[in-house]
Amino acid sequence: MSQATSQAIFFHAGCPVCVAAEQQFVQALDPTRYRVEVVHLGEAASRVSEAESLGVQSVPALVIDGQAFHINFGAPLSALK
């Protein structure tokens, strides 16, 4: 029986703090349990409002099933608008 997978979105801005967090957190998530999408907000500025609506206040941040987890402080979302 297969287990349902959860959606995880890793938002970042490409800064060194973000890249280090991406490498650690995305690789740590079990791919059989999480569908992980990595979103570089510096390159996908159209998704900043989506990140905000999910509760992201700064990057890097990981959103799992709609709940935002702030990992460290690289940049506030306001700097990406």
All heavy atoms as a GROMACS GRO file, in nm:
protein
  602
    1MET      N    1   0.085  -0.117   0.000
    1MET     CA    2   0.000   0.000   0.000
    1MET      C    3   0.089   0.124   0.000
    1MET      O    4   0.181   0.135   0.079
    1MET     CB    5  -0.090   0.000   0.125
    1MET     CG    6  -0.179   0.121   0.129
    1MET     SD    7  -0.275   0.140   0.282
    1MET     CE    8  -0.360  -0.012   0.295
    2SER      N    9   0.064   0.216  -0.091
    2SER     CA   10   0.147   0.336  -0.098
    2SER      C   11   0.091   0.444  -0.006
    2SER      O   12  -0.030   0.457   0.013
    2SER     CB   13   0.156   0.388  -0.241
    2SER     OG   14   0.029   0.430  -0.284
    3GLN      N   15   0.183   0.520   0.048
    3GLN     CA   16   0.146   0.627   0.140
    3GLN      C   17   0.128   0.755   0.060
    3GLN      O   18   0.200   0.780  -0.036
    3GLN     CB   19   0.259   0.644   0.242
    3GLN     CG   20   0.229   0.738   0.354
    3GLN     CD   21   0.342   0.738   0.455
    3GLN    OE1   22   0.453   0.696   0.427
    3GLN    NE2   23   0.315   0.786   0.573
    4ALA      N   24   0.030   0.835   0.096
    4ALA     CA   25   0.008   0.962   0.028
    4ALA      C   26   0.126   1.054   0.053
    4ALA      O   27   0.184   1.055   0.160
    4ALA     CB   28  -0.121   1.026   0.080
    5THR      N   29   0.161   1.131  -0.050
    5THR     CA   30   0.271   1.225  -0.035
    5THR      C   31   0.218   1.363  -0.002
    5THR      O   32   0.108   1.401  -0.040
    5THR     CB   33   0.356   1.233  -0.163
    5THR    OG1   34   0.272   1.266  -0.273
    5THR    CG2   35   0.427   1.104  -0.191
    6SER      N   36   0.298   1.438   0.070
    6SER     CA   37   0.265   1.574   0.108
    6SER      C   38   0.341   1.671   0.019
    6SER      O   39   0.448   1.639  -0.031
    6SER     CB   40   0.304   1.600   0.254
    6SER     OG   41   0.229   1.520   0.341
    7GLN      N   42   0.285   1.789   0.002
    7GLN     CA   43   0.350   1.894  -0.077
    7GLN      C   44   0.444   1.975   0.012
    7GLN      O   45   0.406   2.017   0.120
    7GLN     CB   46   0.245   1.988  -0.137
    7GLN     CG   47   0.302   2.106  -0.212
    7GLN     CD   48   0.373   2.067  -0.341
    7GLN    OE1   49   0.331   1.975  -0.410
    7GLN    NE2   50   0.480   2.135  -0.372
    8ALA      N   51   0.566   1.994  -0.034
    8ALA     CA   52   0.662   2.079   0.035
    8ALA      C   53   0.718   2.177  -0.067
    8ALA      O   54   0.758   2.137  -0.176
    8ALA     CB   55   0.774   1.996   0.096
    9ILE      N   56   0.718   2.305  -0.031
    9ILE     CA   57   0.774   2.407  -0.119
    9ILE      C   58   0.885   2.478  -0.042
    9ILE      O   59   0.863   2.529   0.068
    9ILE     CB   60   0.669   2.512  -0.163
    9ILE    CG1   61   0.547   2.443  -0.225
    9ILE    CG2   62   0.731   2.610  -0.263
    9ILE    CD1   63   0.431   2.538  -0.253
   10PHE      N   64   1.004   2.480  -0.100
   10PHE     CA   65   1.117   2.548  -0.040
   10PHE      C   66   1.136   2.680  -0.113
   10PHE      O   67   1.168   2.681  -0.233
   10PHE     CB   68   1.244   2.463  -0.050
   10PHE     CG   69   1.361   2.525   0.019
   10PHE    CD1   70   1.380   2.508   0.155
   10PHE    CD2   71   1.452   2.603  -0.050
   10PHE    CE1   72   1.486   2.567   0.220
   10PHE    CE2   73   1.558   2.662   0.013
   10PHE     CZ   74   1.576   2.644   0.149
   11PHE      N   75   1.110   2.791  -0.045
   11PHE     CA   76   1.126   2.924  -0.103
   11PHE      C   77   1.262   2.980  -0.063
   11PHE      O   78   1.299   2.972   0.055
   11PHE     CB   79   1.016   3.019  -0.052
   11PHE     CG   80   0.879   2.988  -0.103
   11PHE    CD1   81   0.788   2.920  -0.024
   11PHE    CD2   82   0.839   3.027  -0.231
   11PHE    CE1   83   0.659   2.892  -0.070
   11PHE    CE2   84   0.711   3.000  -0.278
   11PHE     CZ   85   0.621   2.932  -0.197
   12HIS      N   86   1.333   3.036  -0.160
   12HIS     CA   87   1.461   3.099  -0.129
   12HIS      C   88   1.490   3.210  -0.228
   12HIS      O   89   1.414   3.231  -0.323
   12HIS     CB   90   1.574   2.994  -0.126
   12HIS     CG   91   1.614   2.944  -0.261
   12HIS    ND1   92   1.719   2.996  -0.331
   12HIS    CD2   93   1.563   2.845  -0.336
   12HIS    CE1   94   1.732   2.931  -0.446
   12HIS    NE2   95   1.637   2.838  -0.451
   13ALA      N   96   1.599   3.282  -0.205
   13ALA     CA   97   1.635   3.394  -0.292
   13ALA      C   98   1.774   3.380  -0.351
   13ALA      O   99   1.827   3.473  -0.410
   13ALA     CB  100   1.624   3.526  -0.213
   14GLY      N  101   1.836   3.265  -0.333
   14GLY     CA  102   1.966   3.242  -0.394
   14GLY      C  103   2.085   3.286  -0.311
   14GLY      O  104   2.198   3.266  -0.352
   15CYS      N  105   2.061   3.343  -0.194
   15CYS     CA  106   2.171   3.389  -0.109
   15CYS      C  107   2.244   3.267  -0.049
   15CYS      O  108   2.190   3.157  -0.049
   15CYS     CB  109   2.120   3.480   0.001
   15CYS     SG  110   2.007   3.399   0.117
   16PRO      N  111   2.366   3.284   0.002
   16PRO     CA  112   2.440   3.171   0.058
   16PRO      C  113   2.364   3.098   0.170
   16PRO      O  114   2.368   2.975   0.178
   16PRO     CB  115   2.569   3.234   0.110
   16PRO     CG  116   2.589   3.355   0.026
   16PRO     CD  117   2.449   3.405  -0.003
   17VAL      N  118   2.295   3.172   0.256
   17VAL     CA  119   2.216   3.111   0.364
   17VAL      C  120   2.107   3.023   0.303
   17VAL      O  121   2.083   2.910   0.347
   17VAL     CB  122   2.155   3.219   0.456
   17VAL    CG1  123   2.052   3.158   0.551
   17VAL    CG2  124   2.263   3.290   0.534
   18CYS      N  125   2.041   3.075   0.199
   18CYS     CA  126   1.933   3.001   0.133
   18CYS      C  127   1.983   2.875   0.065
   18CYS      O  128   1.921   2.769   0.075
   18CYS     CB  129   1.864   3.089   0.029
   18CYS     SG  130   1.774   3.230   0.096
   19VAL      N  131   2.095   2.885  -0.005
   19VAL     CA  132   2.149   2.770  -0.078
   19VAL      C  133   2.191   2.661   0.020
   19VAL      O  134   2.162   2.543  -0.002
   19VAL     CB  135   2.265   2.814  -0.169
   19VAL    CG1  136   2.335   2.693  -0.229
   19VAL    CG2  137   2.213   2.905  -0.279
   20ALA      N  138   2.255   2.698   0.129
   20ALA     CA  139   2.295   2.600   0.230
   20ALA      C  140   2.172   2.532   0.290
   20ALA      O  141   2.171   2.410   0.308
   20ALA     CB  142   2.378   2.666   0.339
   21ALA      N  143   2.070   2.610   0.320
   21ALA     CA  144   1.947   2.553   0.377
   21ALA      C  145   1.879   2.461   0.277
   21ALA      O  146   1.830   2.353   0.314
   21ALA     CB  147   1.852   2.665   0.420
   22GLU      N  148   1.876   2.501   0.151
   22GLU     CA  149   1.814   2.417   0.048
   22GLU      C  150   1.884   2.281   0.044
   22GLU      O  151   1.818   2.176   0.045
   22GLU     CB  152   1.823   2.482  -0.088
   22GLU     CG  153   1.770   2.393  -0.200
   22GLU     CD  154   1.795   2.449  -0.338
   22GLU    OE1  155   1.838   2.564  -0.353
   22GLU    OE2  156   1.770   2.373  -0.434
   23GLN      N  157   2.014   2.281   0.040
   23GLN     CA  158   2.089   2.155   0.032
   23GLN      C  159   2.059   2.066   0.152
   23GLN      O  160   2.040   1.946   0.136
   23GLN     CB  161   2.239   2.184   0.021
   23GLN     CG  162   2.276   2.247  -0.110
   23GLN     CD  163   2.419   2.296  -0.114
   23GLN    OE1  164   2.491   2.292  -0.015
   23GLN    NE2  165   2.461   2.344  -0.229
   24GLN      N  166   2.053   2.123   0.270
   24GLN     CA  167   2.030   2.044   0.391
   24GLN      C  168   1.886   1.995   0.402
   24GLN      O  169   1.863   1.876   0.426
   24GLN     CB  170   2.064   2.127   0.516
   24GLN     CG  171   2.211   2.154   0.531
   24GLN     CD  172   2.290   2.026   0.555
   24GLN    OE1  173   2.250   1.944   0.635
   24GLN    NE2  174   2.400   2.009   0.484
   25PHE      N  175   1.791   2.084   0.386
   25PHE     CA  176   1.651   2.049   0.411
   25PHE      C  177   1.588   1.967   0.299
   25PHE      O  178   1.519   1.870   0.325
   25PHE     CB  179   1.567   2.174   0.439
   25PHE     CG  180   1.588   2.226   0.577
   25PHE    CD1  181   1.692   2.313   0.606
   25PHE    CD2  182   1.504   2.186   0.680
   25PHE    CE1  183   1.713   2.359   0.734
   25PHE    CE2  184   1.524   2.232   0.810
   25PHE     CZ  185   1.629   2.319   0.836
   26VAL      N  186   1.612   2.007   0.176
   26VAL     CA  187   1.550   1.936   0.065
   26VAL      C  188   1.603   1.793   0.057
   26VAL      O  189   1.526   1.699   0.037
   26VAL     CB  190   1.569   2.012  -0.068
   26VAL    CG1  191   1.520   1.930  -0.185
   26VAL    CG2  192   1.493   2.145  -0.062
   27GLN      N  193   1.731   1.774   0.078
   27GLN     CA  194   1.787   1.640   0.073
   27GLN      C  195   1.742   1.556   0.193
   27GLN      O  196   1.738   1.433   0.185
   27GLN     CB  197   1.939   1.645   0.067
   27GLN     CG  198   1.990   1.699  -0.065
   27GLN     CD  199   2.141   1.713  -0.069
   27GLN    OE1  200   2.212   1.662   0.016
   27GLN    NE2  201   2.189   1.786  -0.167
   28ALA      N  202   1.709   1.620   0.304
   28ALA     CA  203   1.668   1.548   0.424
   28ALA      C  204   1.524   1.496   0.416
   28ALA      O  205   1.489   1.403   0.488
   28ALA     CB  206   1.684   1.638   0.547
   29LEU      N  207   1.443   1.555   0.331
   29LEU     CA  208   1.304   1.513   0.321
   29LEU      C  209   1.292   1.382   0.243
   29LEU      O  210   1.351   1.366   0.137
   29LEU     CB  211   1.219   1.621   0.252
   29LEU     CG  212   1.201   1.750   0.332
   29LEU    CD1  213   1.129   1.854   0.246
   29LEU    CD2  214   1.124   1.724   0.459
   30ASP      N  215   1.216   1.292   0.296
   30ASP     CA  216   1.194   1.162   0.234
   30ASP      C  217   1.112   1.180   0.106
   30ASP      O  218   0.996   1.220   0.112
   30ASP     CB  219   1.120   1.073   0.334
   30ASP     CG  220   1.094   0.933   0.282
   30ASP    OD1  221   1.112   0.906   0.163
   30ASP    OD2  222   1.054   0.849   0.366
   31PRO      N  223   1.171   1.148  -0.010
   31PRO     CA  224   1.099   1.168  -0.136
   31PRO      C  225   0.976   1.079  -0.152
   31PRO      O  226   0.891   1.107  -0.236
   31PRO     CB  227   1.205   1.138  -0.243
   31PRO     CG  228   1.307   1.055  -0.175
   31PRO     CD  229   1.305   1.095  -0.030
   32THR      N  230   0.965   0.974  -0.072
   32THR     CA  231   0.844   0.893  -0.078
   32THR      C  232   0.730   0.956   0.000
   32THR      O  233   0.615   0.916  -0.016
   32THR     CB  234   0.869   0.748  -0.026
   32THR    OG1  235   0.902   0.753   0.113
   32THR    CG2  236   0.980   0.680  -0.104
   33ARG      N  237   0.763   1.053   0.085
   33ARG     CA  238   0.660   1.120   0.166
   33ARG      C  239   0.630   1.263   0.121
   33ARG      O  240   0.523   1.316   0.150
   33ARG     CB  241   0.703   1.124   0.314
   33ARG     CG  242   0.705   0.986   0.377
   33ARG     CD  243   0.730   0.992   0.525
   33ARG     NE  244   0.629   1.074   0.589
   33ARG     CZ  245   0.648   1.141   0.702
   33ARG    NH1  246   0.764   1.136   0.764
   33ARG    NH2  247   0.552   1.211   0.756
   34TYR      N  248   0.728   1.328   0.054
   34TYR     CA  249   0.712   1.469   0.016
   34TYR      C  250   0.744   1.493  -0.130
   34TYR      O  251   0.848   1.449  -0.180
   34TYR     CB  252   0.804   1.557   0.101
   34TYR     CG  253   0.773   1.550   0.248
   34TYR    CD1  254   0.845   1.468   0.332
   34TYR    CD2  255   0.669   1.626   0.302
   34TYR    CE1  256   0.815   1.459   0.467
   34TYR    CE2  257   0.638   1.618   0.437
   34TYR     CZ  258   0.712   1.535   0.519
   34TYR     OH  259   0.681   1.526   0.651
   35ARG      N  260   0.654   1.564  -0.196
   35ARG     CA  261   0.682   1.617  -0.329
   35ARG      C  262   0.742   1.755  -0.304
   35ARG      O  263   0.672   1.845  -0.259
   35ARG     CB  264   0.554   1.631  -0.412
   35ARG     CG  265   0.493   1.502  -0.456
   35ARG     CD  266   0.370   1.526  -0.545
   35ARG     NE  267   0.284   1.636  -0.502
   35ARG     CZ  268   0.190   1.630  -0.408
   35ARG    NH1  269   0.168   1.517  -0.344
   35ARG    NH2  270   0.117   1.735  -0.377
   36VAL      N  271   0.870   1.773  -0.333
   36VAL     CA  272   0.939   1.897  -0.302
   36VAL      C  273   0.954   1.982  -0.427
   36VAL      O  274   1.002   1.937  -0.530
   36VAL     CB  275   1.079   1.870  -0.242
   36VAL    CG1  276   1.149   2.002  -0.210
   36VAL    CG2  277   1.068   1.784  -0.117
   37GLU      N  278   0.912   2.106  -0.414
   37GLU     CA  279   0.931   2.205  -0.520
   37GLU      C  280   1.022   2.314  -0.463
   37GLU      O  281   0.997   2.364  -0.354
   37GLU     CB  282   0.797   2.266  -0.561
   37GLU     CG  283   0.811   2.372  -0.668
   37GLU     CD  284   0.680   2.439  -0.705
   37GLU    OE1  285   0.578   2.415  -0.636
   37GLU    OE2  286   0.680   2.517  -0.800
   38VAL      N  287   1.125   2.350  -0.537
   38VAL     CA  288   1.215   2.456  -0.495
   38VAL      C  289   1.183   2.580  -0.579
   38VAL      O  290   1.181   2.573  -0.702
   38VAL     CB  291   1.363   2.415  -0.514
   38VAL    CG1  292   1.456   2.530  -0.480
   38VAL    CG2  293   1.396   2.292  -0.429
   39VAL      N  294   1.156   2.691  -0.511
   39VAL     CA  295   1.120   2.815  -0.579
   39VAL      C  296   1.221   2.923  -0.544
   39VAL      O  297   1.232   2.963  -0.428
   39VAL     CB  298   0.977   2.861  -0.541
   39VAL    CG1  299   0.943   2.992  -0.610
   39VAL    CG2  300   0.875   2.754  -0.573
   40HIS      N  301   1.295   2.968  -0.645
   40HIS     CA  302   1.391   3.078  -0.629
   40HIS      C  303   1.313   3.206  -0.657
   40HIS      O  304   1.281   3.237  -0.772
   40HIS     CB  305   1.505   3.059  -0.730
   40HIS     CG  306   1.617   3.157  -0.717
   40HIS    ND1  307   1.598   3.293  -0.705
   40HIS    CD2  308   1.750   3.136  -0.715
   40HIS    CE1  309   1.715   3.352  -0.697
   40HIS    NE2  310   1.810   3.258  -0.703
   41LEU      N  311   1.279   3.279  -0.552
   41LEU     CA  312   1.194   3.398  -0.567
   41LEU      C  313   1.262   3.512  -0.641
   41LEU      O  314   1.196   3.599  -0.694
   41LEU     CB  315   1.143   3.444  -0.431
   41LEU     CG  316   1.043   3.347  -0.365
   41LEU    CD1  317   1.009   3.393  -0.224
   41LEU    CD2  318   0.917   3.333  -0.449
   42GLY      N  319   1.396   3.510  -0.646
   42GLY     CA  320   1.467   3.609  -0.725
   42GLY      C  321   1.446   3.589  -0.874
   42GLY      O  322   1.450   3.683  -0.953
   43GLU      N  323   1.419   3.465  -0.913
   43GLU     CA  324   1.395   3.431  -1.054
   43GLU      C  325   1.248   3.413  -1.084
   43GLU      O  326   1.207   3.414  -1.200
   43GLU     CB  327   1.471   3.303  -1.089
   43GLU     CG  328   1.621   3.317  -1.078
   43GLU     CD  329   1.695   3.186  -1.097
   43GLU    OE1  330   1.630   3.079  -1.104
   43GLU    OE2  331   1.819   3.190  -1.102
   44ALA      N  332   1.167   3.394  -0.981
   44ALA     CA  333   1.022   3.373  -0.999
   44ALA      C  334   0.947   3.473  -0.911
   44ALA      O  335   0.871   3.435  -0.822
   44ALA     CB  336   0.985   3.230  -0.964
   45ALA      N  337   0.972   3.601  -0.937
   45ALA     CA  338   0.912   3.707  -0.855
   45ALA      C  339   0.759   3.701  -0.854
   45ALA      O  340   0.696   3.745  -0.758
   45ALA     CB  341   0.959   3.844  -0.904
   46SER      N  342   0.701   3.641  -0.957
   46SER     CA  343   0.555   3.630  -0.962
   46SER      C  344   0.500   3.540  -0.852
   46SER      O  345   0.381   3.541  -0.824
   46SER     CB  346   0.513   3.574  -1.099
   46SER     OG  347   0.564   3.443  -1.117
   47ARG      N  348   0.588   3.465  -0.785
   47ARG     CA  349   0.542   3.374  -0.679
   47ARG      C  350   0.559   3.431  -0.539
   47ARG      O  351   0.528   3.363  -0.441
   47ARG     CB  352   0.614   3.240  -0.694
   47ARG     CG  353   0.578   3.178  -0.830
   47ARG     CD  354   0.595   3.036  -0.847
   47ARG     NE  355   0.531   2.952  -0.749
   47ARG     CZ  356   0.559   2.823  -0.741
   47ARG    NH1  357   0.646   2.767  -0.821
   47ARG    NH2  358   0.498   2.748  -0.650
   48VAL      N  359   0.608   3.555  -0.528
   48VAL     CA  360   0.623   3.618  -0.396
   48VAL      C  361   0.488   3.628  -0.326
   48VAL      O  362   0.477   3.598  -0.208
   48VAL     CB  363   0.691   3.757  -0.407
   48VAL    CG1  364   0.685   3.831  -0.274
   48VAL    CG2  365   0.836   3.742  -0.454
   49SER      N  366   0.384   3.666  -0.399
   49SER     CA  367   0.251   3.678  -0.336
   49SER      C  368   0.201   3.540  -0.289
   49SER      O  369   0.135   3.531  -0.186
   49SER     CB  370   0.151   3.743  -0.430
   49SER     OG  371   0.134   3.666  -0.547
   50GLU      N  372   0.233   3.435  -0.362
   50GLU     CA  373   0.196   3.299  -0.319
   50GLU      C  374   0.266   3.266  -0.188
   50GLU      O  375   0.204   3.214  -0.095
   50GLU     CB  376   0.237   3.198  -0.426
   50GLU     CG  377   0.216   3.054  -0.383
   50GLU     CD  378   0.276   2.954  -0.480
   50GLU    OE1  379   0.327   2.993  -0.587
   50GLU    OE2  380   0.271   2.835  -0.448
   51ALA      N  381   0.396   3.297  -0.181
   51ALA     CA  382   0.473   3.272  -0.058
   51ALA      C  383   0.411   3.348   0.058
   51ALA      O  384   0.392   3.292   0.167
   51ALA     CB  385   0.619   3.311  -0.078
   52GLU      N  386   0.377   3.475   0.035
   52GLU     CA  387   0.314   3.556   0.141
   52GLU      C  388   0.183   3.494   0.187
   52GLU      O  389   0.155   3.486   0.306
   52GLU     CB  390   0.287   3.698   0.090
   52GLU     CG  391   0.409   3.784   0.086
   52GLU     CD  392   0.376   3.924   0.036
   52GLU    OE1  393   0.302   3.937  -0.064
   52GLU    OE2  394   0.426   4.020   0.096
   53SER      N  395   0.102   3.448   0.092
   53SER     CA  396  -0.028   3.391   0.128
   53SER      C  397  -0.013   3.262   0.207
   53SER      O  398  -0.104   3.224   0.280
   53SER     CB  399  -0.113   3.368   0.003
   53SER     OG  400  -0.063   3.259  -0.073
   54LEU      N  401   0.102   3.196   0.195
   54LEU     CA  402   0.128   3.074   0.270
   54LEU      C  403   0.192   3.102   0.406
   54LEU      O  404   0.223   3.010   0.481
   54LEU     CB  405   0.218   2.980   0.188
   54LEU     CG  406   0.153   2.920   0.065
   54LEU    CD1  407   0.257   2.851  -0.023
   54LEU    CD2  408   0.044   2.821   0.106
   55GLY      N  409   0.215   3.231   0.436
   55GLY     CA  410   0.269   3.268   0.567
   55GLY      C  411   0.418   3.291   0.570
   55GLY      O  412   0.476   3.315   0.676
   56VAL      N  413   0.483   3.286   0.454
   56VAL     CA  414   0.627   3.309   0.449
   56VAL      C  415   0.654   3.457   0.470
   56VAL      O  416   0.595   3.542   0.404
   56VAL     CB  417   0.686   3.261   0.313
   56VAL    CG1  418   0.833   3.298   0.302
   56VAL    CG2  419   0.667   3.112   0.298
   57GLN      N  420   0.743   3.487   0.564
   57GLN     CA  421   0.780   3.626   0.593
   57GLN      C  422   0.922   3.657   0.551
   57GLN      O  423   0.956   3.771   0.526
   57GLN     CB  424   0.762   3.655   0.741
   57GLN     CG  425   0.619   3.640   0.786
   57GLN     CD  426   0.604   3.656   0.935
   57GLN    OE1  427   0.695   3.691   1.006
   57GLN    NE2  428   0.485   3.626   0.984
   58SER      N  429   1.006   3.552   0.548
   58SER     CA  430   1.145   3.569   0.506
   58SER      C  431   1.192   3.439   0.444
   58SER      O  432   1.129   3.335   0.460
   58SER     CB  433   1.234   3.606   0.626
   58SER     OG  434   1.236   3.501   0.721
   59VAL      N  435   1.301   3.448   0.371
   59VAL     CA  436   1.359   3.328   0.310
   59VAL      C  437   1.498   3.306   0.368
   59VAL      O  438   1.562   3.401   0.409
   59VAL     CB  439   1.366   3.343   0.156
   59VAL    CG1  440   1.229   3.340   0.094
   59VAL    CG2  441   1.441   3.468   0.114
   60PRO      N  442   1.538   3.181   0.378
   60PRO     CA  443   1.474   3.060   0.329
   60PRO      C  444   1.359   3.016   0.418
   60PRO      O  445   1.361   3.039   0.539
   60PRO     CB  446   1.587   2.956   0.331
   60PRO     CG  447   1.678   3.003   0.440
   60PRO     CD  448   1.671   3.153   0.437
   61ALA      N  449   1.262   2.954   0.356
   61ALA     CA  450   1.147   2.901   0.430
   61ALA      C  451   1.098   2.775   0.360
   61ALA      O  452   1.104   2.765   0.238
   61ALA     CB  453   1.035   3.004   0.437
   62LEU      N  454   1.048   2.685   0.438
   62LEU     CA  455   0.993   2.560   0.387
   62LEU      C  456   0.846   2.557   0.425
   62LEU      O  457   0.811   2.578   0.541
   62LEU     CB  458   1.067   2.441   0.449
   62LEU     CG  459   1.022   2.302   0.407
   62LEU    CD1  460   1.047   2.280   0.258
   62LEU    CD2  461   1.095   2.197   0.489
   63VAL      N  462   0.760   2.534   0.326
   63VAL     CA  463   0.617   2.524   0.351
   63VAL      C  464   0.577   2.379   0.327
   63VAL      O  465   0.598   2.326   0.219
   63VAL     CB  466   0.536   2.618   0.259
   63VAL    CG1  467   0.387   2.600   0.282
   63VAL    CG2  468   0.577   2.763   0.281
   64ILE      N  469   0.525   2.316   0.431
   64ILE     CA  470   0.480   2.177   0.420
   64ILE      C  471   0.330   2.174   0.446
   64ILE      O  472   0.284   2.217   0.552
   64ILE     CB  473   0.554   2.086   0.520
   64ILE    CG1  474   0.704   2.083   0.489
   64ILE    CG2  475   0.496   1.944   0.516
   64ILE    CD1  476   0.785   2.002   0.587
   65ASP      N  477   0.258   2.125   0.347
   65ASP     CA  478   0.112   2.117   0.356
   65ASP      C  479   0.050   2.248   0.405
   65ASP      O  480  -0.039   2.249   0.490
   65ASP     CB  481   0.070   2.000   0.446
   65ASP     CG  482   0.099   1.866   0.380
   65ASP    OD1  483   0.104   1.860   0.256
   65ASP    OD2  484   0.116   1.768   0.455
   66GLY      N  485   0.099   2.359   0.352
   66GLY     CA  486   0.041   2.490   0.383
   66GLY      C  487   0.092   2.557   0.508
   66GLY      O  488   0.050   2.667   0.539
   67GLN      N  489   0.183   2.495   0.582
   67GLN     CA  490   0.238   2.556   0.703
   67GLN      C  491   0.382   2.599   0.679
   67GLN      O  492   0.466   2.519   0.638
   67GLN     CB  493   0.233   2.460   0.821
   67GLN     CG  494   0.295   2.522   0.945
   67GLN     CD  495   0.243   2.462   1.072
   67GLN    OE1  496   0.157   2.377   1.073
   67GLN    NE2  497   0.298   2.508   1.182
   68ALA      N  498   0.410   2.727   0.706
   68ALA     CA  499   0.544   2.783   0.682
   68ALA      C  500   0.637   2.761   0.801
   68ALA      O  501   0.597   2.779   0.916
   68ALA     CB  502   0.532   2.933   0.654
   69PHE      N  503   0.758   2.720   0.768
   69PHE     CA  504   0.864   2.704   0.867
   69PHE      C  505   0.981   2.790   0.822
   69PHE      O  506   1.037   2.768   0.715
   69PHE     CB  507   0.909   2.557   0.876
   69PHE     CG  508   0.799   2.465   0.920
   69PHE    CD1  509   0.718   2.401   0.826
   69PHE    CD2  510   0.773   2.443   1.055
   69PHE    CE1  511   0.616   2.317   0.866
   69PHE    CE2  512   0.670   2.359   1.096
   69PHE     CZ  513   0.592   2.296   1.000
   70HIS      N  514   1.016   2.889   0.904
   70HIS     CA  515   1.126   2.978   0.872
   70HIS      C  516   1.255   2.917   0.925
   70HIS      O  517   1.265   2.887   1.043
   70HIS     CB  518   1.100   3.118   0.928
   70HIS     CG  519   0.981   3.180   0.864
   70HIS    ND1  520   0.853   3.161   0.912
   70HIS    CD2  521   0.970   3.254   0.753
   70HIS    CE1  522   0.769   3.224   0.833
   70HIS    NE2  523   0.837   3.281   0.735
   71ILE      N  524   1.352   2.898   0.837
   71ILE     CA  525   1.471   2.821   0.868
   71ILE      C  526   1.583   2.907   0.926
   71ILE      O  527   1.648   2.870   1.021
   71ILE     CB  528   1.518   2.746   0.742
   71ILE    CG1  529   1.408   2.648   0.701
   71ILE    CG2  530   1.650   2.675   0.765
   71ILE    CD1  531   1.419   2.596   0.561
   72ASN      N  532   1.608   3.017   0.869
   72ASN     CA  533   1.715   3.107   0.911
   72ASN      C  534   1.671   3.242   0.858
   72ASN      O  535   1.560   3.256   0.810
   72ASN     CB  536   1.849   3.061   0.852
   72ASN     CG  537   1.969   3.116   0.924
   72ASN    OD1  538   1.961   3.220   0.988
   72ASN    ND2  539   2.080   3.046   0.916
   73PHE      N  540   1.756   3.340   0.863
   73PHE     CA  541   1.715   3.468   0.805
   73PHE      C  542   1.811   3.507   0.696
   73PHE      O  543   1.926   3.539   0.722
   73PHE     CB  544   1.706   3.579   0.911
   73PHE     CG  545   1.650   3.705   0.854
   73PHE    CD1  546   1.513   3.722   0.843
   73PHE    CD2  547   1.733   3.805   0.809
   73PHE    CE1  548   1.460   3.837   0.786
   73PHE    CE2  549   1.680   3.921   0.752
   73PHE     CZ  550   1.543   3.936   0.742
   74GLY      N  551   1.765   3.499   0.573
   74GLY     CA  552   1.845   3.540   0.458
   74GLY      C  553   1.799   3.675   0.406
   74GLY      O  554   1.879   3.765   0.387
   75ALA      N  555   1.666   3.689   0.388
   75ALA     CA  556   1.610   3.815   0.338
   75ALA      C  557   1.460   3.817   0.367
   75ALA      O  558   1.393   3.715   0.359
   75ALA     CB  559   1.633   3.826   0.187
   76PRO      N  560   1.408   3.936   0.397
   76PRO     CA  561   1.263   3.948   0.413
   76PRO      C  562   1.197   3.943   0.275
   76PRO      O  563   1.259   3.980   0.174
   76PRO     CB  564   1.246   4.085   0.478
   76PRO     CG  565   1.364   4.163   0.432
   76PRO     CD  566   1.477   4.063   0.420
   77LEU      N  567   1.073   3.899   0.268
   77LEU     CA  568   1.003   3.897   0.140
   77LEU      C  569   0.991   4.036   0.080
   77LEU      O  570   0.993   4.051  -0.042
   77LEU     CB  571   0.863   3.835   0.154
   77LEU     CG  572   0.857   3.683   0.158
   77LEU    CD1  573   0.711   3.638   0.151
   77LEU    CD2  574   0.934   3.620   0.046
   78SER      N  575   0.981   4.137   0.164
   78SER     CA  576   0.968   4.274   0.112
   78SER      C  577   1.086   4.313   0.024
   78SER      O  578   1.073   4.395  -0.066
   78SER     CB  579   0.954   4.374   0.228
   78SER     OG  580   1.067   4.368   0.312
   79ALA      N  581   1.203   4.254   0.047
   79ALA     CA  582   1.321   4.283  -0.034
   79ALA      C  583   1.312   4.221  -0.173
   79ALA      O  584   1.388   4.257  -0.262
   79ALA     CB  585   1.448   4.236   0.036
   80LEU      N  586   1.219   4.128  -0.191
   80LEU     CA  587   1.207   4.058  -0.320
   80LEU      C  588   1.097   4.112  -0.408
   80LEU      O  589   1.075   4.064  -0.517
   80LEU     CB  590   1.182   3.909  -0.292
   80LEU     CG  591   1.292   3.840  -0.212
   80LEU    CD1  592   1.247   3.702  -0.170
   80LEU    CD2  593   1.420   3.834  -0.292
   81LYS      N  594   1.028   4.214  -0.360
   81LYS     CA  595   0.917   4.271  -0.439
   81LYS      C  596   0.969   4.371  -0.538
   81LYS      O  597   1.064   4.437  -0.521
   81LYS     CB  598   0.815   4.337  -0.346
   81LYS     CG  599   0.741   4.236  -0.264
   81LYS     CD  600   0.637   4.305  -0.178
   81LYS     CE  601   0.562   4.204  -0.096
   81LYS     NZ  602   0.461   4.266  -0.014
   0.00000   0.00000   0.00000
